[in-house]
């Protein structure tokens, strides 16, 4: 980013900002300018990218020139309080380093243990985002989360080492080109060996947004592909799941919706989510594998070993651990994902509205003559 003027301000988009939204650019570089101010500039045409009117949601590209009003035209807000960094102790620093299962110039891949929250919240002070300070570079810049797992879900988490890499990986997740493979133990045995769960999900009223439910009227598209790896009589099954969308608690809500909650998932399965006979009461959901395109044309393909309670349950139920990796990676066409279809539908509707608006203007001009 370079500033080329002291009056009307011009900034050239750098490599680290390639692909980010314009409103995120302001949050990153000019945090004292409020979102409302950015939106106001956009509405009045004072915000320009390469001379053209810009909107807060526009994606930036390297080399583009962003023009904004001079500093004295800025309505500022109180600067944010700086993040209070509590240094990690030796045990915490060792903990985050032990989670690293892959490392390169663009990313770390971590194996998150169950019980560790991805991000902080009310009464949550120990979380992965905080521990990432232990992986900061020499300049003190810590890696950036690009996706998350539920607190009690274990397994693969990708973090980007630079802002540019974060933008690249975020595009891969948003475009559904990243492949995520989860393992789960579920109660009961489905009637089919594989299937697709295509049920829209919405936040369940009265739960404070902490629980999802199937909602055909207000829910967002949610799609999960699953395959059975093995079964233990009619008692339980070991399944592989690949989410095609990224809704909150999607896998847990979907499996409960078809009558086979994930073992240990009291939130969605209630008492029926637990097995007797020495099976752990912890959640049996594990992010086993992630395959994603990395900058420069490389591919990151990393697997994480399941935690001890999961492997113990596999053994107790008589499952062969090696069977979990015997199935080939299923790679459906991301262009057919519900989110891509929804974006295309919205774009087509927007084009149609513009065409109708143009027709009305033409008719108005003809009448004026």
Secondary structure, DSSP 8 states (H G I E B T S, - for coil): -EE--SSSEEEE--GGGTT-BHHHHHHHH-TTB-HHHHHHHHHTT--EETTEE--TT-B--TT-EEEE--GGG--B-------------HHHHHHHHHHEEEE-SSEEEEEE-TT-BSS-BTTB-SBHHHHGGGG--TTS---EE-S---TT-EEEEEEESSHHHHHHHHHHHHTT-SEEEEEEEEES--SSSEEEEE--EEE-TTTTTS-EEE-TTT-B--EEEEEEEEEETTTEEEEEEEESS--TTHHHHHHHHTT--BTT-HHHHGGGG---SS--SS--EEEEEEEEE-GGG-EEEEE----HHHHHHHHHTT--GGGGG-S------GGGSHHHHHHHHHHHHHHHHHHHHHHHHHHHHHHH-
